[in-house]
C-alpha cells in the first residue's frame, strides 16, 4: 500500500474516531438522567471509562494526525511519544474502571482474581516509567514494548473471562456483547504488539481494534442511557 494512501486512511479514520467517541461521551452526559436507577452506578463507571479512553486518544491519535499534517511522525517524535504514553496510561485505568463496572453489574465481591487484575494495572504503570520505554522513538523498542503490554493483556483478557462467565449466568446480553468486543480488540492488538515494529502494515489492525472499542461504547450507550427520562419528584409545600 502506498505510504500516502496509508497515512490518508489513518488521518481520516482517527478524526472520525475522535469525533465519534466524544460525541457518545457527550450524549452519555446529556442523557444520564435517563439511566434506570438500578443501572446508575454501572453507567457512571462506563461513562468515566470512556472519558479516560477519549482523553488518552486525544493525545495519541490526535497528535499523530497533527504530525502527519505537519511534516510526518519523524519530525514530531516527542509530541507523538507524549500521546502514546498518555493513551497507555489511560487505557490501563480504562480496564480498572471497567472491572469496577463488572463488580457492580453482577454484584460480585473482589476475590483474589479480581485483585490480581487490578494489580496488573499497577504493574503496567510501573513498567511504563523507565527510560528504556523510549516513548519518543518512532518504533517501540523490542522486547520492552512486549514486556510492558503483558500486564495489560492479563488485565483485559481477565476482564473478558469475568464478563463472559457472569453474563452467561445472568443471561446479560449487553455485557456479553461487550465481552465479545473487548476480545476482538485484543485479537487485533496482540499481532500489532508482536509484529508491527518489523511489519508496518500489521499496524492497520489498530483500525478494527479501535472499532471494537467504539462498539463497546455504542452497546453501553444504547443499553444504559436511552431509557425514558426520570421524572423529578414534586416538592411538598
N, C-alpha and C positions, 0 to 999 in steps of 0.2 A: 504494500500500500504506500503511495507517495506520501512523504512527510507532511506536505502542505495539507493534503486531504485529511490525514490523521489528526493534525492539530485543529483543523476546522471543525471536525466532528466533536473533538473534545471540548473546544470552546463553546459551541452551541449547546452541547449536552450539559456542560457544567452550569451555564447560565440558566437553562431550563430547570435543572435540578434545584438550584438555589431559590429560584422564584417559587417552585412548587413546594419545597419543604417549608419555606417561611410563610407561604400563603396558608398552608394547612395548620401551621402553628398559630397563626393569627385567627383562623376560624375556630380552632380549639379554645382560644381565649374568649372569643366573642360568644361562642355557644356553650360555655362551661355551665351556664345556668340550666341547660337542657339535660345535663347528666343526671341520671337517676340516682337517688340518694345512696343506694347500695353500691353504686359504681364510682362514687365521688373520689374516694381515696386512690383507687387504681387509675382512674382517668387523670388525676393530678400527677401521678408518677409518670404515666405515658407522656403527658404534656411536657414535663420538665426534662424527660429523657430526650425528646426531640428538640427542645431548646438547646440542650447541651450539644447534640449532634449538629444542629444547624450552626451554632457558634463556631465549632471547630472547623466545619466545612467552609464557612466564610473565609477563614484563613487558608485552608488547604486548596480547595478548587478555585476560590476567588483570587488568591494570589497567583495561582497558575495561569488563569485567564489573563490577568494583568501582565504577567511575564511574557506570555505568548504574543500579546499585542504590542509589546514594547521591547522587541529585540530577541526574545527567546529565554528559555529557562537558564541557560549558562550565564546570562548577564544579570540574573537576579537570584542567585543561589541562596543568599542569606534570607531574602524575603520568602522564597519558596520553602526553605528549610524551617522557618518560623511557622509557616502554615502547616507543614507536615507534622511538626511537633505538636502544634495546637490540636489538630484532629486526633492524633494518637492519644493525647490526654483525655479529650472529651469523649471519645468512643469508649475508653476504659470506664469512665463514670457512667456512660450510657448503659452499659451492661450491669453495673452496680444498681442503678435505679430500676432497670427492668427486672432485676432479681427481686427487688422490693415489691414491684408490681405483681410478680408471681406469688410472693408470700401473702400479699393482701388478697389477691383474686381467689386463691384456693385455701385461704385460712390456714396456712402452714406455719409451723414454728421453724426457726433456723436450726437445722441439725448440723452435724459435722460436715456434710457435703456442701450445704449452702454457705457455711462459714469458710470452707476451703475455696469456694468460688470467689467470695469477697477477698480473701487473702491473695488470690491470684491477681486481682486488680491492683492491690497494693504492691505486690512483687513486680508487676509490669511497670508501674510508675517508677519504682526504684531502678529498674533496668534501663529506663529511658534517660536517666540523668548523666551517666558517664560520658566523657568526651568521645569515647570510641564509637558512639552512635553516629557521629559525623552528620548531623542534621542538615548541614549546608551543602553536602555532597549531592551532585546531580543523580548519582546512582548509589543506593543504600549499600553500606559495607556488608559483605558476607564474611562469616556466618552470623554476625551480630544481629542483622535485621531479622533472621530466623529466630534467634535466641529470644529477642525482646517480644516476639509475637507468639511464642509458645504459651505464655500465661493467658494471653487474650483468647487463643483458640480453646484452651481449657475452660476459661470463663464463659465464652459464648456457647460452645458445644455442650457444656454442663447445663447451662440455662435451657438450651434446646431440649435436652433429655428431660428436665423437670417439667417443661411446658407440655411435651408430648405425653409424658406419664400422667400428669394430673388433669390435662384437658380431656384425655381419653376417659379417665374415671368419671369426670364431671359432665361428660358429653358437651364440652365447651368448644363450639365450632370456631369462635373468634380467636381464642388463644391457640387452638390447634393450627389455624391458618398462619398466625404469627410465627409459631414454631417452624412451620414449613418455610416461610420466607427467610427467617434467620438462618436456617440450614442451607438454603440455596445461596445466601450471601457468602457463607463460609466455603461452600463448594467452589465458588468463583474466586474467593480471596486467597485460598491456600495455594493454587497454582501461581498466582501473582507473586506471593512471598517467595516461592521456591525458584521460579524461572524468569520472572520479569527482568532482573538485573542482566541476564545474558540473552534473553529473547524478548525484545521490546514489545512485539505485538501481543504477547501474553497479557501485557498491561491493559489491553482493551477489555479484558474480563471485568475490570472495575466498573464498566457500564452496567452489565446485568447485576453485579453486586449492589451497586447504588440503587438500581431499580427495585431490588428486593427490599431495601430499607424504606423506599418510598411506599412500597406495597404494605409494609407493616404500618406505616403512618396512615395510609388510606383505610386499612382494615380497622384500626383502632378508632379513627375518627368516625367512620360510618357506624360502628357498633356502640360507641360510648357517648358521642357528642351530638347525635342527630335526633334525640328524643324531643318531646314537647317541652317547652319552657316551663320551669317550675313556677307556680303561682306564689306571689308574695302573700304572706298571712296578713289579714286585715288587723290593724291595731285597734285595741279596745279603747274607747274614750270614757 
